[in-house]
Amino acid sequence: MSGKPKLAVFKFASCDGCQLSLLDAEDQLLAVAGAVDIAYFLEATSRIVPGPYDVALVEGSITTAHDAERIREVRRQSKFLMTIGACATAGGIQALRNWADSKEYLQAVYARPEYISTLATSTAIADHVPVDFELRGCPINHHQLVEVIASLVAGRRPRTPGHSVCLDCKRRGTVCITVAQGTPCLGPVTQSGCGAICPAYDRGCYGCYGPVQQGNSTSLADQFVNAGTAPEQLVPLFRNFNGYAPEFRAASERLAAQAADAT
Amino acid sequence: MSETRTIRVEALSRVEGEGALHIRLRDGAIEDVQLNIYEPPRFFEALLRGRPLEEVPDITARICGICPVAYQMTSVHALEAALGIGISPEIRRLRRLLYCGEWIESHALHIHFLHAPDFLGYESGIAMAADHPLEVKRGLRLKKHGNQLLEVLGGRAIHPVNVAIGGFYRAPRREELAALIPDFEWGLQAAVETTRWLAGLSFPDFSRPYEMVALVHPDEYPFNEGDVASTAGYSVPVTEYERRFEELHVSHSTALQSQRIDTRGCYFVGPLARLNLCREQLSPAARRLADEVGFDSPCMNPYKSIVARGLEVVHAYEEALTILRDYRPFRPPRVEYQPRAGEGCAATEAPRGLIYHRYRVNDSGAVEFAKIVPPTSQNQKQIEDDLKTYLPTILTEPDNRVAELCERLVRNYDPCISCSTHFLKLHWERT
């Protein structure tokens, strides 16, 4: 990429936490702002430069017909489109509606459901348009975000690790809580990036960085069931922030079927 | 023949979440002002049903990336009320410390990156940094301190993982917290300097007879406990909240709008409300500073909320330092409990104002019902009311200037649109 790349940040259904990560990179923020042209970033600036953009960061999932159209326009305007966070890469926690009756959800929350226009599903950006790079996490790690932006500016491949959280625990010297305490932990099947914080805080990993490539979620679920945890108790563990990512979804649906068979 | 003028702010900037403003004028008079919150709904209150109660704080954190602690902690308090759990003084102090971290982080962000650029004429904090490097870099350090505290105590700054029903998954080690003390000593002084700088800004002359609402506590500045009090003179326990205030669903917003049940009037929550109701409970340095900079008592100018935020940052640093210095690790880090059927509510003070949750759980430990009232949906009606008052004074300005001035007024409230669920676009209709 020659010259200062034009950077845009777009938001769909989300909590704003992933785009906030850019502002949370306090030590690098002013340097990043100097290396790119921040052309569209509503949360941070009133300056709005029209597209096309060299790099688009997309946060959030697609939950309305309007947004399904808007993401196509964002794609048309963007040379390199990168999704940031679990909402954009897997549909987010709001994808729980995908297993529920969305009309009933609407009635449960809003007194006048007719005022609200929404789709029955929450889906990842890649289900709607081609995506050039995915940065996982709920929330993303701001060091990884800065690394990816720096790599784009420098024209090299981003260095983001592809191993599991489980390995990070070994590196940190954290005692395995599944082995030592019998706590179900998604570390073996979850992608690295968080720093393996949950086991370091005495709790099991809940998979907020999504499935690691070549992890075997259904096999891990079987292990937990064999060790004595009921399938219905494991369904919510796989079905949360990245619950609609294919690997976790397969595991939770299999567990749900096992729970149904048992009753 | 009547003439219509429509003004639209399609996307409000420098706020958290997305929204629009729609103004319709007929023959020069305001016909309608609507704050459109168009963030797509995420249905938290519906999706929480059936989930195990211990994961509620992890889920509610995801309502807002800027104030996840307020969401997760309000859930925790409400669920503890439902389960009849009482916590130890050590846990309570660490919870106050967690709020200190979130207030410092969120207020430093709003002051330097979202709000101050309005007073000094910049499009962003980043642009402001070119001419005001000292203030912006100082602000970034303050923000970083808040995040560092959240990282030590919560595991990470956005969506902390260490908050549990009954306490924490792990109590921090003494040296982890002690390592923060030198930075916090510097930060306390820096926050005082920041607040002096903010108090010297020039503020539009705009004061109104607001009803302001905040938690009050006899001997502490409100974070996570207190009665719901109003500048109108009443004070009620949190369990009375839903008898005083109700949520309405209006067609132009995916966020529900709150109002007082009896008068149907709007009310104002946030730092200015807290300062007006709890000034005596500020830490000594913050109280002295409020007097030194001549902060009005009460202050009814929403633009001065930026100074109130500065004073609250000073308070948060001073209280955090006391807790950090006195800290001794303790066991157990959380109180054990047995699931039981029950219902409970709680209110705490998010950086942007009072937040209220109510839950019903069953005897197998699953959520049956959830109600979440964020600060911004409580302020939304007040914001529209402010705009109706303010607009007639600026109508001679061109549309883009009107839009800019309206956005500035809205930013006083530090609206958190994705919280509620959505925020501001200016649509003008002048008929």
Chai-1 contact restraints between the chains, C-beta under 6 A:
chainA,res_idxA,chainB,res_idxB,connection_type,confidence,min_distance_angstrom,max_distance_angstrom,comment,restraint_id
A,A13,B,P40,contact,1.0,0.0,6.0,A-B,restraint_1
A,A13,B,R42,contact,1.0,0.0,6.0,A-B,restraint_2
A,C15,B,R62,contact,1.0,0.0,6.0,A-B,restraint_3
A,C15,B,C64,contact,1.0,0.0,6.0,A-B,restraint_4
A,C15,B,G65,contact,1.0,0.0,6.0,A-B,restraint_5
A,C15,B,S418,contact,1.0,0.0,6.0,A-B,restraint_6
A,D16,B,E16,contact,1.0,0.0,6.0,A-B,restraint_7
A,D16,B,G17,contact,1.0,0.0,6.0,A-B,restraint_8
A,D16,B,G65,contact,1.0,0.0,6.0,A-B,restraint_9
A,D16,B,S418,contact,1.0,0.0,6.0,A-B,restraint_10
A,G17,B,G65,contact,1.0,0.0,6.0,A-B,restraint_11
A,G17,B,I158,contact,1.0,0.0,6.0,A-B,restraint_12
A,L20,B,G65,contact,1.0,0.0,6.0,A-B,restraint_13
A,L20,B,I66,contact,1.0,0.0,6.0,A-B,restraint_14
A,E26,B,L140,contact,1.0,0.0,6.0,A-B,restraint_15
A,E26,B,K143,contact,1.0,0.0,6.0,A-B,restraint_16
A,E26,B,K144,contact,1.0,0.0,6.0,A-B,restraint_17
A,L30,B,A129,contact,1.0,0.0,6.0,A-B,restraint_18
A,A33,B,I126,contact,1.0,0.0,6.0,A-B,restraint_19
A,L42,B,A11,contact,1.0,0.0,6.0,A-B,restraint_20
A,L42,B,S13,contact,1.0,0.0,6.0,A-B,restraint_21
A,A44,B,S124,contact,1.0,0.0,6.0,A-B,restraint_22
A,T45,B,E123,contact,1.0,0.0,6.0,A-B,restraint_23
A,T45,B,S124,contact,1.0,0.0,6.0,A-B,restraint_24
A,S46,B,S13,contact,1.0,0.0,6.0,A-B,restraint_25
A,S46,B,E123,contact,1.0,0.0,6.0,A-B,restraint_26
A,R47,B,E123,contact,1.0,0.0,6.0,A-B,restraint_27
A,T63,B,P40,contact,1.0,0.0,6.0,A-B,restraint_28
A,T64,B,P40,contact,1.0,0.0,6.0,A-B,restraint_29
A,I93,B,R62,contact,1.0,0.0,6.0,A-B,restraint_30
A,Q94,B,R42,contact,1.0,0.0,6.0,A-B,restraint_31
A,L96,B,L47,contact,1.0,0.0,6.0,A-B,restraint_32
A,Y105,B,F43,contact,1.0,0.0,6.0,A-B,restraint_33
A,Y105,B,A46,contact,1.0,0.0,6.0,A-B,restraint_34
A,A108,B,A46,contact,1.0,0.0,6.0,A-B,restraint_35
A,V109,B,F43,contact,1.0,0.0,6.0,A-B,restraint_36
A,V109,B,E45,contact,1.0,0.0,6.0,A-B,restraint_37
A,V109,B,A46,contact,1.0,0.0,6.0,A-B,restraint_38
A,Y110,B,H249,contact,1.0,0.0,6.0,A-B,restraint_39
A,A111,B,H249,contact,1.0,0.0,6.0,A-B,restraint_40
A,R112,B,H249,contact,1.0,0.0,6.0,A-B,restraint_41
A,Y115,B,S251,contact,1.0,0.0,6.0,A-B,restraint_42
A,I116,B,P41,contact,1.0,0.0,6.0,A-B,restraint_43
A,T118,B,P41,contact,1.0,0.0,6.0,A-B,restraint_44
A,P139,B,I158,contact,1.0,0.0,6.0,A-B,restraint_45
A,P139,B,H159,contact,1.0,0.0,6.0,A-B,restraint_46
A,I197,B,G155,contact,1.0,0.0,6.0,A-B,restraint_47
A,I197,B,R156,contact,1.0,0.0,6.0,A-B,restraint_48
A,I197,B,V161,contact,1.0,0.0,6.0,A-B,restraint_49
A,C198,B,V161,contact,1.0,0.0,6.0,A-B,restraint_50
A,Y201,B,G155,contact,1.0,0.0,6.0,A-B,restraint_51
A,Y201,B,V161,contact,1.0,0.0,6.0,A-B,restraint_52
A,Y201,B,N162,contact,1.0,0.0,6.0,A-B,restraint_53
A,Y201,B,Y169,contact,1.0,0.0,6.0,A-B,restraint_54
A,Y201,B,R170,contact,1.0,0.0,6.0,A-B,restraint_55
A,D202,B,Y169,contact,1.0,0.0,6.0,A-B,restraint_56
A,D202,B,R170,contact,1.0,0.0,6.0,A-B,restraint_57
A,R203,B,Y169,contact,1.0,0.0,6.0,A-B,restraint_58
A,P236,B,R51,contact,1.0,0.0,6.0,A-B,restraint_59
A,P236,B,P52,contact,1.0,0.0,6.0,A-B,restraint_60
